Amino acid sequence: MREYVIFTDNTADLPADYLSKNGVEKLFLNYTIDGQTYEQTNELPVQEFYEKMRGGSMPTTSQINPENAREAFMQKVKEGYDILYIAFSSGLSGSCGSAQIAANQIMEEMPEVKILVVDSLCASLGEGLLVHKVLKKKAEGATLEEAAAYAEEMKMKICHNFTVDDLFHLYRGGRVSKATAIVGSLAGIKPVLHVDNEGHLIPIGKVRGRKKSLHALVERMQKQIKGYEADNDVVFISHGDCIEDAQYVANKVKELCGIDAFLINYVGSTIGAHSGPGTVALFFVGSPR
């Protein structure tokens, strides 16, 4: 039986040292800002990226294409590995479909190879948390098929609660109307959003003021984790270059939910292009998703 390696995307927002330590490979969704396209080999430092956005730069992103996915997969296949690819939500990108095309091509040419693609229906460290859970299963001895089945089951329990500081970035991405962005910004309205069962970003509430929006993330979590306490040994938090707010949310989770283990990291440039500076996102296991 061939060993297998886990792939994910840069949209999982997992730290580089985490990926390296756990032997996780990643595909890369490119982004363009100020006329310059950034790829895996020349990625812009994330703080510089957010400074450009604060200065008015408007980035764009592009999905993974089948050729790039094939090239990355083939590198590991030639080393003798099968692959489990945990992909960025198909509700937010066509990358998952591109990778499936590449996987099918390789398996048709090389019948001894298995490449299983799981549409995570997750984003940012929600995708990262799913990878984290599957890695633990793999370490316990799960086969490729068992790990993929576990990922399919677990992905429907990965909760995403997040808020943004500037509604205009969501407007640019088609998530809110222009009128909502203008009125909300003037009134200090902050949205609370989640990722639904189809992997789409969906507004689920709004509050007045930044602190209340951060509280709302944790208050929603308190309800969602009931019955799932044992699954939440660690909580993941990502932020759009606002570490103090992310730490504030972590302290509230510790206070209200009794959890004191966290992985905190930036919302990377590919997702940050759409959510903007000041985003704070909270990820954990619970229900409803």
N, C-alpha and C positions, 0 to 999 in steps of 0.2 A: 504493500500500500504506500502510495506517495505521500510525503508530508505536504502540508498546505500552509500558505501564508495568507494573512489578512491584508486586504487593500481597503482604503477609504479615500476621501477627498480632502483637499485643503479646506473645504467648507466645514469640515468637522471641527476645525479650530483647536485641535489638540496641540500642545506644545511640542516643539521639535525633539526635545529630549525624551518626552514620553513615547513618541513614535519610535525613536531609535532604541530605547531601552526594551520595548516590547516587540520589536521586529515588524512594525506595521509599515507597509508601503502606502504611498498616496498618489492619486491622480490630481492634476492641477487645473483649475478653472482660471484662465487668464483674465486680467482686467486692464483697462486703459484709463489713464488719467493725464491730463495736460498733453495729449497727443502721443504719449509714450505707453507702449504695451509692456506689461510686466508678466513674466513667465516664471516657472519654478527656478530657473537658473539666475534670474536677476530681480528677485522680488524686492519691492520697495519696503524699507522698514515701516512697520505698521504705525508707529507714532507720527512719522513723516507723512504717511498717507492721510491720517486724520487731520493733520495740520493743513494739508492742501484742501481738504474738504471744508474745513472751517474758514479757509480763505476764499471759498467760492468755487473751487474746482468741482466739476461734475463727472465722476467716473462712470464707466460702462463695463459690463462683464460679458464673457462669452463662455458657452458650454464646452465641455470636452467633446472632441470629435472621435469617430471610430478609429481613425488612423493613430491618434495619440494613445488611445486606450490600448489598442493592439500592441503598439511598441512597448508600452510599460508592462503589459501582461507577459509578452514574449520573453522579456528579460528574465523573469522568474521561472517561466515554464522551461526555458533552456537550462536553468539551474536544477531542474528536476522537481519543481513544486507544482501542486495544484493550487487553486486560488479561490478564496471567498472574498468577494467584493461587496462591501457595505456602502451603498451609494447615496449621494445627496438626493433629497426628496424629488420624485418625478413631478410633484406639484409645483416645483419652483425652478426646475431646470430639465433640459433634455439629456443631460449627461448620463443618466442611468440607462436610457435607451441606446445611446451611442456605445456604452460599454457592453451592453448585451449583444449588440451587433458584432463587436470585436470578439467577444467570448464565443459566440456561435461559429464565427469564421475559424477561429483557432481549433475548436473542438471538432469541427468538420474535417480539418486538415490533419489533426492529431487526435485520433479517437481514444488514445490512452490518457488524454488530459481531461481534467474536470475543472471548469471555471463556473462557480455558482454566483449569481448576482442577486443581491437582496436590495430592493428599493426600501430604504430606511424610512421614508416618509418623515424624515427628521432634518433639522438644520442646526448649524453651529454646534455648540457643545451638547445639543440633544443627539445629533449624529455621533458626536464623540462619546457620549455616555453609552450609547448602544454598542459602539466598538469596545468600550471598556468592559461591559457586561459579557460580550462574546469572547473577549480575550480570557476572562476568568473561566469561562466554560471550556475553552480550548486547553487551558492549563490543567483543568481537571481531567483531561483525556478525551474530550468530545471529538468525534470524527468530523470530517468536513460536512457531511450531510446533517449530522446532529447539531453542529454549530449553526448551520444555515437555518434549520428548523427552529432552533432556539431564538435566533435573531428575528425570524418572522413573527414568532409569538411575542417576544419582548418589545418589539417596536411599537405595538399598540398600547404599551404602558408607559412610554417615555413622554412625560409632560413637559411642555414648553410654556412658560409664563414670561412675558417680556414687555418692556415699555421703551419708548423712544423719547428723545428730548426735543426733536424738531420734526413736526408733521410733514414738512415739505419734502423730505426724502421719501416718505411713504407715498405722498402724492405723485412724485416722479415715477415711482414704481407701480402706480395704478392701484394702490391699496386703500387710499382715501380720496375723496373728491377735492377739487381745488377750493371749493367753498368751505369744506370741513377744515382743511389745512389753514386757511386764512382766519376763520372765526376761532378755531381752536387755539391758534398761536396767539391771537390778540387776547383771548380770555384766559390764557395759561392752562388750557386743557391738555392733559396728558393721556394718551390712549393706553389701555392694557390689551395685549394681543396674545394669541396662542397659535399653535400649528394644529390643524384639525386632522381628522382621520384620513383625509385624502392628501395630506401633506401641504395644505395651503395656509398662508398667513391670514388669520381672521381676527378682526377687532372684536373683543368681547366685553369691553367696558371703557369707561373714561372717568377720570377724576381731575380735580382742580389742584394743580401744584405738583412739584417733583417729589417731595417726600411722601405724599399720599400715594403716588403711583408706585413707589418702591414698596411701601407697606402693602399695597394691594396684591403685589406678586406673592408675598409670603402668606397673606391671609387666604388667598386662593389655594396655595399649597397646603395649608393646614387641613383643609377639607379634602383635598385630593389624596393625601398620603394615608388616610385612615384605612387600616387593614394591610398597608404595604410598608409598615415601619421597618420590618426585617430586610426589605430590599434596598433600603436607603442608608447604607453604611457610609456613603459619600454623596455629596451634592455637587453638581457642576454649575458654575456661574461664569458667563462671559460678559464682556463690557466693551463699549466703543470708546476706549481711551478715557475712562472715568473710574479708575480703580477705587477711589474713595467710596463711590456709590455702590460698587460691587461688594466692597468690604462691609458697608452698612447693611446690605441685604444679607450677607453671610452672618453677621452678628444677630440680625433679627431671626433668621432661621434657627440659629443656635438657641436663642431665647425662647422662641415660640414652639419649636418642633423638637428641640433636644438633640439636634445633630451638630457635631462639631468637626466633621471631616469635609474638606472642600477642595475642589480643583478649580482655580480661578484663572482665566486667561482672556486675552483680547478676542473680540469679534474680529476675525480676520478681514483682510481688505475686500475679498470677493463678496462676502455677505455685507460687510460694512458699507460697501458702495450703495446699497439699497436701504440700509437702516440708519446710517449716519452716526456721527459722534454723539456720545451721550446715551447710547443704547445700553440697557441692562437686561440680561436674560437669565432665567433661573430654570434649571433642569433637574428632574428627579423621576422616580418611579411612582406611579399612582393611577387613579381613575376618578372621573373620566379623563381621557387624554386631553 
